[in-house]
Amino acid sequence: MTKNLILIGAFLIIFVSCQKVVRDELVKENVPELPHHVKLSWKTSPETSQAVSWRTTDKVTKGVVEYVKATASPFFEDDVKTITAKTDTLTSDDGTWAYHQANITGLQPATTYSYRVGDGTNWSEWTEFSTASDKNEPFTFLYHGDVQRFIYSKGSRTIREAYIQNPDAKFMVFGGDLVHRGKKNIENWGEFFPAGGFVFQKLPTIATPGNHEHYNPKAGMDLVDLWFLNFEFPENGPTGHEEETFYFDYQNMRIISLNLCRYNNEEDRKAIYEWTEARLKEFTGDWVVMTHHYGMEALARNRKPGIRFPDLKELYEKYEVDLVLAGHEHLYARGRMDAPLPVHVISVSGPFQNAIRFANWIERAGTNLQLYQEIHVSADTLHYITKTVLGDVYDEFKIGKDANGKKTFIESDNLPPESLIPTLNFGDRYDKELVDSYEDDKKRYLEKKEL
């Protein structure tokens, strides 16, 4: 018996080893030819179109999308439609790759489709997406602040948990700094898309550029080529700002994404401001959400305080924007400034954290947390929830709208205590004055809220 067990054990070791060799060889030889980094976005109307993009090695010279109305039956090949993708190549830090992009148009609203991408021989798996309704039906979307660092190992937790908690969400919004070095794939885009895995194939991604998606991250200058190759975004922004500053309407909500990394330039600032005002003035739907990487005020403890964009702040208040979603600070803050609306949100999805400066307008704060937002939208209510990576509610409020269009802000009762723990290596990363004053500043912040 013992001898037989030894033989069986030896066989299993050899078998597993052989399987590993075979698997590694398959990965090495075949996977680069297969489509990967497959993701959905929008180029045109969410009701009647769906954009898809993916990557292969540069050996693959063409891209093809097959799509069909989804059916429970697996035998749908006779009804499949095909479109050819646009293909470009780029040499980056991990080699030369082919990037494929296609925009499927002529789709029916509120309809689920199956699709796959490939080159006619090598294919991705079949996956489903759904178009937006042409009626004002309730829907949910997700928001992620900066992912940026340790993307695959820890940033993945937030992206996946948000989807698990909200499998019926319609799309995801990312508030910039998706990666740390936008011009690189290794440890950057090469981690970001696998971090979400098939979630990117199911839910369209809308992203606003962060400073780290630019060739010069400190100055926020020159959006990287990989931004335009990885994503298909609307080209309805100011001239010269296509796929950087844009908007789209999803049923009764307008989302406006601004690349405010370019706002320091006088000519760009004028173009972005005038375009934004036109988009706000013309919209007649129920809800407006702004998203841009830089929040209205710097809140990381080692940043200079002050309103960054006073002209935009005034514009948002004039047109009663409902929600402003931002990042950059690597902490959580939510509050209103000098008007009932908008509600300003700064959040962080990834593991890199900063200590907070307690600005007077903050109504809810958080540090040392990986967070995501789920926003539930209907004709008369915008219901906002912030959850931790464990799926626990951290913040919650509603904006209600009556029959006359008047809006009311209501914060949820029984929210958990705020997490205001200084970040890792706080004493080493910040000047002594900022460290020594932290507890007194926190005390004043909490006392103010009790008044």
C-alpha positions, 0 to 999 in steps of 0.5 A: 500500500505504501509503495502504491501511494509513493508511486501515485504521488510521484505520478501526480508530481510529474503530471502537474509539472507537465501540465505547468510546462504545457500551460506556460508554453501555451501562455507564451506561444498563444496568449499574446496573439489573443485579444487582451485588455478588452474594454467597453466605452462610448464614442457616441450615444449610449442608447444606440452604440457601443465602443470596444477596444483591445490590444494584441501583439503587432503580429496581428494586423487587423481587428474584427468585432462580432456582435449579435442580440443576446440569446439564452441559446448558444446557437446564434452564429447565423445572426452575427454581424461583423465590423472591422476595427481601426488598428494602430501600433505603438512601441512602449516600454514592454514592446510593440503592440497593436491597438484595435478600436471599433464603434458599433452603431445602429443598436437598439435601446435597452437591448442586451448584445453578445460580442467578441473581438479578434482577428478572424482566427484568434478570438476573445470569449463572448461577453454581453453589454446592454445599451441605455434605455430611451426612457428615464428608467432608474439606473446605477453607475459607479465611481472610482477615485485614483487607483494609480499605485499597486494597481493589480495587487490592491487597486483590483480589490475596489474595482471588483468589489464595486461590481460584485455589489452592483452587478446591474450597474450601467457604467464606471467613471474613473476620476483620473490617475488610473495609473502612475506613469501613463506612458508605460505599460509595465506596472501601469496599463499592464496592471490596470486592465487585468485588475478589473478583468472581465468587469471592463468587458461588461461595463463601459468605462468613462475616464477623465484624465489625471496628471499622471496620464500625461507625459509630464505628470507634475505639470499635467502636460501632453496627454499620453498616446496610450490614453487615445489608443486604450479608450474610445471617448466622445469627440464632442469637446472643444476643438483640440480637446477631443477625447480629453474633455467631452460629455455624454447623456445617459437617459436623464443625466448628463456627465461632463468630463473636463481635462483640467490639467490643461486649465493653466493655459489661458487659451485652453482655459477659455475654450474649456470654460465656454464649452462647459457653460454651453453644455450646462445651459443647453441641458434640459434633463434631470441631473448634471454630474461633473468629473475632473481629476483636480477637486475644487480645493487642494485637501492633502495636508501638504498642499497649498489651500485655496480654491483652484477654479473659482470661475468654474465654482461660480459656474457650477453654482449658477447652473445648479450642478448636482455632483462634482466627482474628483480625485488627486488628493488620495483621501475622502472628502464630501461637502458643499461650499457656498451654495446648496448644490453642487455636492463636491466629492473627492475620493480614492480607490487605490492604496496610496493615501495622504493625510487630510487638511480639514477645510471648512466646507467638508461635511464628511471626511475619511483617510486610510480607506480604499473606497468606491461610490455607487450612484443610483439615479431616478427621475426624482432622486440621486442617491449617493453611497460611498462604500469601503473595499469591504462593501460597508457603507461609509457615507450616504446622501440623497438629492431629491427633486420635487414636481417643481424642480426644487432640489433638497439635500438629505444626509443619511442618519447613522453613518459610521464614525469617520476614519481619520487616521494619519497615513502610513509613515505620517511623521516621515512624509510631512513637515513637523508642523503639519504632523504636530498640528494634526490632532488639534485640527481634527478636534476642531473639525469634529467639534464644528460638526457637533454644533 
